[in-house]
Amino acid sequence: MGVKLTILGSGTSDGIPVVGCDCPVCRSKDTRDKRMRTSLSVEGNRGERAVIDTGPEFRLQAIRAGIKKLDGVFLTHAHADHVHGLDDVRPLSRTMPLPVYGNSKTIDEIRERFSYIFKETQRGGGKPRIIPTPVSEPVVLGGLTFTPIPVKHGILDILGWKIEEEAHLPCAGTISAVYLTDTSEIPAASRKIIGKPAILIIGALRTRPHETHFSFEQALTAAAEIGAERVCLTHICHDYPHEEIIEFCRNFMKERSLKGISTEPSYDGLEITL
């Protein structure tokens, strides 16, 4: 078994269904159109387990995915839809403090927004035991390496993450996946870090342009330039149902005469093995 990636959530900041919305996607019976806020679980061959982002539904996502322990939390940035479930790591940090990694700005915001975690308070209720850790270099968890990838989210400097593990076969080298959400630009230096991963999970909000997110076309264009073998779109809004996004991906590949790349929208619960 290789590294196992599980899409815990694939929706944008509103989630789907959106509160108060009666559009066809929000009323859809297709379970793939029910999208919690974006998050990813990573399991390594040695039993390592980490998550990228802890959004507002993290408790529900962790229960559904059977997460019973964590070795690390990797944050892309500190927007509410990516961190507001951080308190729910409480049961997973009782025996040992849990390192939480992000860029310096994200870690500063975590310390401010979750200030109660670091203050002396009355007994009872409990608090998560976390170690906020600013990083700019790779982090090793057992046999997994998480490398931060600086990207732009509008004017904000946020992180994507490259996940690598040494392959079991001596001649196979290193296998890798890249996770980029809430991305509107990938700097040239970051493309060098990305390389050519086996899996690219990339944010793609909708077809219409957005100031701080890739559209479907922009995300797929970036993915084609990167040359990943398999591309999964995430951080998707409620403009289109899952089936229509599949069709968009097919048409994009056909129109660009691109071959040898698998493209698809992700969905909550999707499991990918490297």
The 8 nearest C-alpha neighbors of each residue, nearest first, counted from 0:
[[1, 44, 2, 272, 3, 273, 43, 167],
 [2, 0, 273, 272, 3, 44, 43, 166],
 [1, 3, 43, 273, 272, 42, 44, 4],
 [2, 4, 272, 42, 271, 41, 1, 273],
 [3, 5, 41, 271, 40, 270, 272, 42],
 [6, 4, 270, 40, 269, 39, 7, 268],
 [5, 7, 39, 269, 268, 267, 8, 38],
 [8, 6, 38, 39, 267, 60, 268, 5],
 [7, 9, 37, 35, 267, 38, 36, 6],
 [10, 8, 37, 233, 234, 34, 266, 267],
 [11, 9, 234, 34, 36, 235, 14, 35],
 [10, 12, 234, 235, 236, 14, 13, 36],
 [11, 13, 80, 14, 36, 10, 234, 79],
 [14, 12, 11, 17, 15, 10, 36, 18],
 [13, 15, 10, 35, 11, 36, 34, 12],
 [16, 14, 34, 17, 33, 25, 237, 10],
 [15, 17, 25, 14, 33, 18, 20, 26],
 [16, 18, 15, 20, 13, 14, 19, 25],
 [17, 19, 20, 16, 13, 15, 14, 21],
 [20, 18, 17, 21, 16, 25, 22, 15],
 [19, 21, 17, 18, 22, 25, 16, 26],
 [20, 22, 25, 26, 23, 19, 24, 17],
 [21, 23, 25, 24, 20, 26, 237, 27],
 [24, 22, 26, 25, 27, 21, 240, 239],
 [25, 23, 27, 26, 240, 22, 237, 239],
 [24, 26, 16, 22, 23, 27, 15, 21],
 [27, 25, 23, 24, 21, 22, 28, 16],
 [26, 28, 24, 29, 25, 23, 32, 30],
 [29, 27, 30, 26, 32, 24, 33, 31],
 [28, 30, 31, 27, 32, 33, 241, 240],
 [29, 31, 32, 33, 28, 27, 34, 267],
 [30, 32, 29, 266, 33, 241, 267, 34],
 [31, 33, 30, 29, 34, 241, 240, 27],
 [34, 32, 15, 30, 31, 16, 35, 267],
 [33, 35, 10, 15, 9, 14, 32, 8],
 [34, 36, 8, 14, 10, 9, 37, 15],
 [35, 37, 10, 8, 14, 11, 54, 9],
 [36, 38, 8, 9, 10, 234, 35, 11],
 [37, 39, 8, 7, 52, 51, 6, 53],
 [38, 40, 6, 51, 7, 50, 5, 41],
 [41, 39, 50, 5, 4, 49, 7, 6],
 [40, 42, 4, 49, 48, 3, 50, 39],
 [43, 41, 48, 3, 47, 2, 4, 46],
 [44, 42, 2, 47, 45, 46, 48, 143],
 [43, 45, 46, 1, 2, 0, 42, 47],
 [46, 44, 43, 47, 142, 141, 42, 143],
 [45, 47, 43, 44, 48, 42, 141, 142],
 [48, 46, 43, 42, 45, 70, 141, 49],
 [49, 47, 42, 69, 70, 41, 46, 43],
 [50, 48, 71, 41, 69, 70, 72, 40],
 [51, 49, 40, 72, 39, 41, 52, 73],
 [50, 52, 73, 39, 74, 38, 72, 40],
 [53, 51, 74, 81, 38, 82, 73, 54],
 [54, 52, 82, 84, 57, 81, 85, 38],
 [53, 55, 81, 84, 80, 82, 83, 57],
 [54, 56, 84, 83, 57, 80, 53, 36],
 [57, 55, 59, 58, 54, 60, 84, 35],
 [56, 58, 60, 84, 53, 54, 59, 55],
 [59, 57, 61, 60, 56, 87, 62, 84],
 [60, 58, 62, 56, 57, 61, 63, 64],
 [59, 61, 57, 63, 58, 62, 7, 64],
 [62, 60, 66, 64, 58, 63, 59, 57],
 [63, 61, 65, 59, 64, 60, 66, 58],
 [62, 64, 60, 61, 65, 59, 66, 268],
 [65, 63, 61, 62, 66, 60, 7, 268],
 [66, 64, 62, 63, 61, 67, 60, 68],
 [65, 67, 61, 64, 68, 62, 69, 63],
 [68, 66, 65, 91, 69, 61, 62, 90],
 [69, 67, 91, 66, 48, 70, 92, 49],
 [68, 70, 48, 49, 71, 91, 67, 97],
 [69, 71, 49, 48, 47, 97, 68, 140],
 [72, 70, 49, 98, 69, 97, 99, 73],
 [71, 73, 99, 50, 49, 51, 100, 98],
 [74, 72, 51, 100, 99, 52, 101, 50],
 [75, 73, 52, 101, 76, 51, 100, 72],
 [74, 76, 158, 157, 159, 101, 52, 73],
 [77, 75, 105, 157, 74, 78, 158, 81],
 [76, 78, 105, 82, 81, 79, 108, 109],
 [79, 77, 81, 80, 76, 82, 83, 105],
 [80, 78, 83, 81, 82, 77, 54, 55],
 [79, 81, 54, 12, 78, 82, 36, 55],
 [80, 82, 54, 52, 79, 53, 78, 77],
 [83, 81, 53, 54, 79, 84, 85, 77],
 [84, 82, 55, 79, 54, 85, 80, 81],
 [83, 85, 55, 54, 53, 57, 82, 86],
 [86, 84, 87, 53, 83, 82, 88, 54],
 [85, 87, 88, 84, 127, 89, 126, 83],
 [88, 86, 89, 85, 84, 58, 57, 90],
 [87, 89, 91, 86, 90, 85, 127, 92],
 [88, 90, 127, 87, 92, 91, 86, 126],
 [91, 89, 92, 88, 93, 87, 127, 68],
 [90, 92, 88, 89, 68, 93, 69, 67],
 [91, 93, 96, 95, 89, 128, 90, 97],
 [94, 92, 95, 90, 91, 89, 128, 96],
 [93, 95, 92, 96, 91, 90, 128, 97],
 [94, 96, 92, 93, 97, 128, 91, 129],
 [97, 95, 128, 129, 92, 130, 98, 94],
 [96, 98, 129, 92, 130, 71, 128, 95],
 [99, 97, 130, 71, 129, 131, 100, 72],
 [98, 100, 72, 131, 132, 130, 73, 71],
 [101, 99, 73, 132, 133, 74, 72, 131],
 [102, 100, 74, 133, 105, 134, 106, 73],
 [101, 103, 133, 105, 134, 104, 106, 135],
 [102, 104, 133, 106, 105, 107, 101, 134],
 [105, 103, 107, 106, 102, 108, 101, 76],
 [104, 106, 108, 77, 76, 102, 107, 103],
 [105, 107, 109, 103, 108, 104, 101, 133],
 [108, 106, 104, 110, 105, 109, 103, 111],
 [107, 109, 111, 105, 106, 110, 112, 104],
 [108, 110, 106, 112, 111, 107, 113, 105],
 [111, 109, 107, 114, 108, 113, 112, 106],
 [110, 112, 108, 114, 109, 113, 107, 106],
 [111, 113, 109, 114, 110, 108, 115, 107],
 [114, 112, 110, 115, 111, 109, 116, 117],
 [113, 115, 111, 110, 116, 117, 112, 118],
 [116, 114, 118, 117, 113, 120, 119, 126],
 [117, 115, 114, 118, 113, 126, 127, 128],
 [116, 118, 115, 114, 119, 110, 113, 128],
 [119, 117, 115, 116, 120, 114, 113, 121],
 [118, 120, 117, 121, 115, 116, 122, 114],
 [121, 119, 118, 122, 115, 116, 123, 117],
 [120, 122, 123, 119, 124, 125, 118, 126],
 [123, 121, 120, 124, 125, 119, 126, 118],
 [122, 124, 125, 121, 120, 126, 119, 127],
 [125, 123, 122, 126, 121, 120, 127, 89],
 [124, 126, 123, 127, 122, 89, 121, 116],
 [125, 127, 116, 89, 128, 124, 86, 115],
 [126, 128, 89, 86, 129, 88, 92, 116],
 [129, 127, 96, 92, 97, 126, 89, 93],
 [128, 130, 97, 96, 98, 127, 131, 99],
 [129, 131, 98, 99, 97, 132, 96, 128],
 [132, 130, 99, 98, 106, 129, 100, 133],
 [131, 133, 100, 99, 130, 134, 98, 101],
 [134, 132, 103, 102, 101, 100, 106, 131],
 [135, 133, 102, 136, 101, 132, 100, 103],
 [134, 136, 147, 102, 137, 133, 146, 101],
 [135, 137, 134, 146, 138, 147, 145, 148],
 [138, 136, 146, 145, 147, 144, 139, 135],
 [137, 139, 145, 144, 146, 136, 140, 134],
 [140, 138, 144, 143, 141, 145, 137, 142],
 [141, 139, 143, 142, 144, 138, 47, 70],
 [142, 140, 143, 139, 47, 45, 144, 43],
 [141, 143, 164, 140, 144, 45, 43, 139],
 [144, 142, 164, 140, 141, 163, 139, 43],
 [143, 145, 139, 163, 138, 162, 140, 146],
 [146, 144, 162, 138, 137, 161, 160, 139],
 [145, 147, 137, 161, 160, 138, 144, 148],
 [148, 146, 160, 158, 159, 135, 137, 149],
 [147, 149, 159, 158, 160, 189, 150, 146],
 [150, 148, 158, 157, 189, 159, 147, 156],
 [151, 149, 185, 157, 158, 156, 184, 148],
 [150, 152, 156, 184, 155, 183, 153, 182],
 [153, 151, 182, 155, 211, 183, 181, 154],
 [152, 154, 211, 155, 151, 183, 210, 212],
 [155, 153, 152, 151, 156, 211, 183, 210],
 [156, 154, 152, 153, 151, 157, 150, 211],
 [157, 155, 151, 150, 152, 149, 154, 158],
 [158, 156, 76, 150, 75, 149, 151, 155],
 [159, 157, 75, 149, 148, 150, 147, 160],
 [158, 160, 179, 148, 178, 75, 147, 149],
 [161, 159, 147, 178, 148, 146, 177, 145],
 [162, 160, 177, 146, 145, 176, 178, 163],
 [163, 161, 145, 176, 175, 144, 177, 160],
 [164, 162, 175, 144, 174, 143, 161, 173],
 [163, 165, 143, 174, 173, 142, 166, 144],
 [164, 166, 173, 172, 174, 167, 163, 142],
 [167, 165, 173, 168, 172, 171, 174, 164],
 [168, 166, 169, 165, 171, 172, 1, 170],
 [167, 169, 171, 170, 166, 172, 165, 173],
 [170, 168, 171, 167, 172, 166, 165, 173],
 [169, 171, 168, 172, 166, 167, 173, 165],
 [172, 170, 168, 169, 166, 173, 167, 174],
 [173, 171, 166, 170, 165, 169, 174, 168],
 [174, 172, 165, 166, 164, 175, 163, 171],
 [175, 173, 164, 163, 166, 165, 172, 197],
 [176, 174, 163, 196, 162, 197, 173, 164],
 [175, 177, 198, 162, 196, 197, 161, 199],
 [178, 176, 161, 199, 160, 162, 200, 198],
 [177, 179, 200, 160, 159, 201, 199, 161],
 [180, 178, 159, 201, 200, 202, 182, 177],
 [179, 181, 202, 182, 201, 178, 234, 159],
 [182, 180, 212, 202, 152, 183, 179, 211],
 [181, 183, 152, 212, 180, 151, 184, 213],
 [182, 184, 212, 213, 152, 211, 151, 153],
 [185, 183, 151, 182, 150, 186, 152, 213],
 [184, 186, 150, 189, 151, 187, 190, 183],
 [187, 185, 189, 188, 184, 150, 190, 149],
 [186, 188, 190, 189, 185, 191, 192, 184],
 [189, 187, 191, 190, 186, 192, 185, 149],
 [188, 190, 192, 191, 186, 187, 148, 149],
 [191, 189, 193, 187, 192, 188, 194, 186],
 [190, 192, 189, 188, 194, 193, 187, 195],
 [193, 191, 189, 190, 194, 188, 148, 161],
 [194, 192, 190, 191, 189, 195, 161, 177],
 [193, 195, 191, 192, 196, 190, 225, 226],
 [194, 196, 227, 226, 225, 193, 197, 228],
 [197, 195, 227, 175, 176, 198, 194, 199],
 [196, 198, 228, 227, 176, 175, 229, 195],
 [199, 197, 176, 229, 196, 227, 230, 228],
 [198, 200, 230, 177, 176, 227, 201, 178],
 [201, 199, 231, 178, 232, 230, 179, 177],
 [200, 202, 179, 232, 180, 233, 178, 199],
 [201, 203, 180, 233, 234, 181, 232, 179],
 [204, 202, 215, 214, 213, 232, 218, 233],
 [203, 205, 235, 214, 236, 234, 213, 212],
 [206, 204, 214, 215, 207, 203, 236, 235],
 [207, 205, 214, 215, 208, 216, 204, 238],
 [206, 208, 205, 214, 209, 204, 215, 216],
 [209, 207, 214, 206, 210, 213, 205, 212],
 [208, 210, 212, 211, 207, 213, 214, 204],
 [211, 209, 153, 212, 208, 183, 213, 152],
 [210, 212, 153, 152, 183, 209, 182, 181],
 [213, 211, 183, 182, 181, 209, 210, 204],
 [212, 214, 183, 203, 217, 218, 182, 204],
 [213, 215, 203, 217, 205, 206, 204, 216],
 [216, 214, 203, 218, 206, 217, 205, 219],
 [215, 217, 219, 214, 218, 220, 206, 251],
 [218, 216, 220, 214, 213, 219, 215, 221],
 [219, 217, 221, 215, 220, 213, 216, 203],
 [218, 220, 222, 216, 221, 217, 223, 215],
 [219, 221, 217, 223, 222, 218, 216, 224],
 [222, 220, 224, 218, 219, 223, 217, 225],
 [223, 221, 219, 225, 220, 224, 226, 218],
 [222, 224, 226, 220, 225, 221, 219, 227],
 [225, 223, 221, 222, 226, 220, 227, 219],
 [226, 224, 222, 223, 227, 195, 221, 194],
 [225, 227, 223, 224, 195, 222, 228, 260],
 [228, 226, 196, 195, 197, 229, 225, 198],
 [227, 229, 260, 197, 198, 261, 226, 230],
 [230, 228, 261, 198, 227, 260, 262, 197],
 [229, 231, 262, 199, 200, 261, 198, 263],
 [232, 230, 200, 263, 264, 265, 262, 199],
 [233, 231, 264, 201, 265, 202, 203, 200],
 [232, 234, 202, 9, 235, 265, 201, 203],
 [235, 233, 10, 11, 9, 202, 37, 204],
 [234, 236, 204, 10, 11, 233, 203, 9],
 [235, 237, 11, 204, 238, 10, 205, 234],
 [238, 236, 239, 24, 15, 25, 235, 240],
 [237, 239, 236, 205, 240, 24, 206, 235],
 [238, 240, 237, 243, 244, 24, 241, 236],
 [241, 239, 24, 243, 242, 32, 244, 237],
 [240, 242, 244, 243, 32, 31, 245, 239],
 [241, 243, 245, 244, 240, 246, 239, 247],
 [244, 242, 246, 245, 241, 240, 239, 247],
 [243, 245, 247, 241, 246, 242, 248, 264],
 [246, 244, 242, 248, 243, 247, 263, 264],
 [245, 247, 243, 249, 244, 248, 250, 242],
 [248, 246, 244, 250, 245, 249, 251, 243],
 [247, 249, 251, 245, 246, 250, 262, 263],
 [250, 248, 246, 252, 247, 251, 253, 245],
 [249, 251, 253, 247, 252, 248, 254, 246],
 [250, 252, 248, 254, 253, 249, 247, 255],
 [253, 251, 257, 255, 249, 250, 254, 256],
 [252, 254, 256, 250, 251, 255, 249, 257],
 [255, 253, 251, 256, 252, 250, 257, 249],
 [254, 256, 252, 257, 253, 251, 250, 258],
 [257, 255, 253, 254, 252, 258, 251, 250],
 [258, 256, 252, 255, 253, 259, 260, 254],
 [259, 257, 260, 256, 252, 261, 253, 255],
 [258, 260, 261, 228, 257, 229, 226, 227],
 [261, 259, 228, 258, 229, 262, 227, 257],
 [260, 262, 229, 230, 228, 259, 263, 258],
 [263, 261, 230, 231, 229, 248, 260, 264],
 [262, 264, 231, 245, 248, 265, 232, 230],
 [265, 263, 232, 231, 245, 244, 233, 266],
 [264, 266, 231, 232, 233, 263, 9, 269],
 [267, 265, 31, 9, 269, 268, 264, 6],
 [266, 268, 8, 6, 7, 269, 9, 34],
 [267, 269, 6, 7, 5, 266, 270, 8],
 [268, 270, 6, 266, 267, 5, 265, 271],
 [271, 269, 5, 4, 268, 6, 272, 3],
 [270, 272, 4, 3, 5, 273, 269, 2],
 [273, 271, 3, 2, 1, 4, 270, 0],
 [272, 1, 2, 3, 271, 174, 197, 175]]
